[in-house]
Amino acid sequence: MKRLLLVPLLFMFIAVPLRASPPIGAVVQTWHYDPQANTVTVRIVNISDKNITAVNMSINETFADHSVNNHERLVDMLAAVVLVQQIKGTPDEDRIRTQLGDGTLPAHQSFDRVFRYADGKVVTDFHATIDVVAYADGSAEATNIAALARLREHRKAELLSYEKASQILKEVLADSAIQTPTEEAAARLEKFLIAWKAQPHSSVDIEPGIMEAVVRDLKNAPRVAAAQHIGEAEFLQRYVAEKEQHISMLSTHTQLKTGGAQ
């Protein structure tokens, strides 16, 4: 009989250090827990050369009772950016710019965000990673593709909300037979919202809070118009022009183009 020679196979495992993904345009620099206020203050730093309009944080919190909470926090500054652009040349410009700057997180600057916790939830550890950054030039970086998609969806819904409101206001203005245009416009917006809320929605296509804010503005319009010594129709024309400007500014920040396939 021939003896079968068994030759053991040798597998060599070579340990290769994993490289961490390079940070995108913003990082969490520090976090600080205040036990008296039961808050965590996070410092976010813009490490890019461009101004930032939004960041998304993925957060892991550990508590003294050994529970763990994983969640995300989106900080979108676009409303402030648009506001600062809209108040240019007005008496409020200096005051608002003192508070908001240009509305963005400027290049190489930082800001703080505070997280508040319920009584008894004592934080023992906190980790936060910036995984989406949107820039003032309409570009974006992301390591969290789902979060980037949600940011795009959120901004598109804002834009569509203002566009729908503006469309309704223009329709009212075009009908010269309407004697109380702001009242009629508010009623039509409310009717639209009732119908929209009654329908199922698989994605966010409207931000109802935006349209509800427009309704409140319209209901206050007679008082504001009287104080400005103008008629309701003129007030509504100015209001539509303001919203059209808002729409134009928002439209440049909805696509958030990236360098890859995001």
Helices and strands as residue ranges (DSSP letters): E 26-34, E 39-46, E 52-63, E 68-76, H 78-86, H 93-100, E 110-116, E 123-135, E 140-142, H 145-174, H 181-197, H 208-227, H 232-251
